Amino acid sequence: MLIPVLLCCKQEPYVSPAAVLSTTGLRGAGRTLRLLGVGLSDELRRVISRYTRFKLPPVYLRLVAPMADPKALALLPLQDSEMALRNVHAPPKRQGGWQNKVLARVVLEALGYNPSKHFKKITAPIYFRVAMLDHLCPPSVVLDAVKTAGFMEGQIVIQERNVTHLGAHSTGVKESEIKPVIAFLREHLGLSDGGADRATQQGAAAAGGEE
């Protein structure tokens, strides 16, 4: 059965070119230019390897790195508090051979990735969860997108949360955070109080397991 309700959690830094460019001030002009240069280099290597007899190895970026390190070049520069949070919640051993790296060409692909342009096609109720301390995708980006999308009055709910980008992941299923979501679903899907209570209990149990 198709549920006509959309939950939209604003956590993805690369949902529009504006979101990508909003990190320029965070990184600084020099580091941003280096990032673009590495991305262009990787894309050029891909083209050469595909269309000529020369096979060049790809160029990788770190997925995450400390923002305070001036030499660090990463897709997601994290604050010291977020690096600490990441280390606390990281499993002792990564599954599947996961490594902290990503193809540098992703930087260029992100500039052309713009799902926010489809907002106007959405007619279902939407629940936005905005991390107000998110430096990777500043809250102004998502709030501006919501403002210009032309949603109907009463179609959206915005939950502003006083957390950082990674903090939103580690606290998102705690009971105090999930209750408004349950209420939103109950309102639009006609869930009974019992169903809502069970969903809240499941959310709380998930939070306990995550901690």
C-alpha positions in Angstrom: 0.0 0.0 0.0 1.3 3.4 -0.9 1.3 5.8 2.1 0.6 9.4 1.0 2.9 10.9 3.6 6.5 12.0 3.1 9.0 12.3 5.9 11.9 14.5 4.9 14.9 14.6 7.3 17.3 17.4 6.3 20.6 15.6 6.7 22.0 15.4 3.3 24.6 18.1 2.5 24.4 17.5 -1.2 20.7 18.0 -2.2 21.3 21.1 -4.4 24.1 23.2 -5.9 23.3 25.8 -3.3 23.9 23.3 -0.5 27.2 22.3 -2.0 28.4 25.9 -2.5 27.2 26.8 1.1 30.2 24.9 2.4 32.7 27.2 0.6 33.0 29.5 3.6 33.4 26.5 5.9 36.3 25.1 3.9 37.9 28.4 2.8 38.6 29.4 -0.8 41.9 27.7 -1.0 40.7 24.3 0.2 37.6 24.6 -2.0 39.7 25.2 -5.1 41.9 22.2 -4.1 38.8 20.1 -3.7 37.6 21.0 -7.2 41.0 20.4 -8.7 41.2 16.9 -7.2 37.7 16.2 -8.5 38.6 17.4 -12.0 41.8 15.3 -11.9 39.8 12.1 -11.0 37.2 12.8 -13.7 39.9 13.3 -16.3 41.6 10.0 -15.2 38.2 8.3 -15.6 37.7 9.6 -19.1 41.2 8.7 -20.2 41.0 5.2 -18.8 37.6 4.6 -20.5 38.4 6.0 -24.0 42.1 5.4 -24.4 44.5 2.5 -23.9 46.0 4.2 -20.9 44.6 3.0 -17.5 45.1 5.5 -14.7 44.2 4.8 -11.1 41.4 6.9 -9.6 42.0 9.7 -7.1 40.4 9.4 -3.7 39.3 11.9 -1.0 38.8 11.2 2.6 35.1 10.9 3.3 35.4 12.7 6.7 38.3 14.6 8.3 38.8 17.1 11.1 37.8 20.6 9.9 40.5 22.1 12.2 43.3 20.3 10.2 44.3 22.9 7.5 45.8 20.1 5.3 42.8 17.8 5.5 40.8 17.5 2.3 37.6 15.6 2.8 34.1 15.5 1.3 32.7 16.1 4.8 34.9 18.2 7.1 33.7 17.6 10.7 34.1 19.7 13.8 36.1 18.3 16.7 33.0 17.4 18.7 31.6 15.5 15.7 34.8 13.6 15.1 34.7 12.5 18.8 31.0 11.5 18.4 31.8 9.6 15.2 34.6 7.7 17.0 32.3 6.8 20.0 29.6 5.4 17.7 31.8 3.7 15.2 31.9 -0.1 15.5 35.2 -1.6 16.7 35.6 -3.2 13.2 34.2 -1.9 10.0 32.1 -4.3 8.1 32.6 -5.2 4.4 36.1 -3.6 4.2 34.7 -0.1 4.6 37.4 2.6 4.2 37.3 6.3 4.9 37.5 7.4 1.3 35.4 8.3 -1.7 36.1 8.9 -5.4 37.1 12.6 -5.8 34.8 13.0 -8.9 31.8 12.9 -6.5 32.6 16.6 -5.8 31.7 17.4 -9.5 28.7 15.1 -9.5 27.3 16.9 -6.4 27.3 20.2 -8.3 24.9 18.7 -10.8 22.7 16.9 -8.3 19.6 18.9 -7.5 16.6 16.8 -6.2 15.2 20.0 -4.6 14.0 21.1 -8.0 11.3 18.5 -7.7 9.8 19.8 -4.5 7.0 21.5 -6.4 5.8 18.1 -7.6 5.2 16.9 -4.0 1.6 17.0 -2.9 1.8 14.8 0.2 2.3 16.2 3.7 6.0 16.7 4.6 7.8 16.6 7.9 11.1 18.4 7.8 13.7 17.8 10.5 16.2 20.6 10.6 19.5 20.4 12.5 20.0 24.0 13.4 23.8 23.5 14.2 24.5 21.7 11.0 27.5 23.3 9.4 27.7 20.9 6.5 24.3 21.9 5.2 23.3 25.1 7.0 19.6 25.2 8.1 19.2 28.3 5.9 19.6 26.1 2.8 16.7 23.8 3.6 14.5 26.6 5.0 15.0 28.7 1.9 14.2 25.7 -0.3 11.0 25.1 1.7 10.1 28.8 1.3 10.6 28.9 -2.4 9.0 25.5 -3.2 5.5 26.9 -3.0 4.1 24.2 -0.6 0.4 24.7 0.3 -0.5 26.1 3.7 -0.7 23.2 6.2 1.2 20.8 4.0 4.5 21.0 5.9 5.8 20.7 9.5 9.2 21.9 10.4 11.0 20.5 13.5 14.0 22.6 14.4 16.5 20.6 16.4 19.5 22.0 18.4 22.0 19.5 17.1 24.9 19.2 14.7 25.0 17.1 11.5 26.2 13.9 13.2 24.4 14.7 16.4 21.1 14.4 14.5 22.0 10.8 13.6 22.8 9.8 17.2 19.7 11.4 18.7 17.1 11.1 16.0 15.3 8.0 17.4 15.2 9.0 21.1 11.7 9.2 22.5 11.6 13.0 22.9 12.7 13.4 19.2 10.5 10.7 17.7 7.2 11.7 19.5 6.5 14.6 17.1 7.1 12.3 14.1 4.6 9.8 15.6 2.1 12.5 16.1 2.5 13.7 12.5 2.0 10.1 11.2 -1.0 9.6 13.5 -2.7 12.8 12.2 -2.2 12.1 8.5 -2.7 8.3 8.5 -5.4 8.0 11.1 -3.4 5.8 13.5 -5.0 4.8 16.8 -3.4 5.9 20.1 -2.4 2.3 20.6 -0.6 2.1 17.3 1.1 5.4 18.1 2.2 4.2 21.6 3.6 1.0 20.1 5.6 3.0 17.5 6.9 5.3 20.2 8.0 2.3 22.3 9.8 0.9 19.3 11.5 4.2 18.7 12.6 4.3 22.3 13.9 0.7 22.2 15.9 1.5 19.0 17.4 4.6 20.8 18.4 2.4 23.7 20.0 -0.1 21.4 21.9 2.6 19.6 23.4 4.1 22.8 
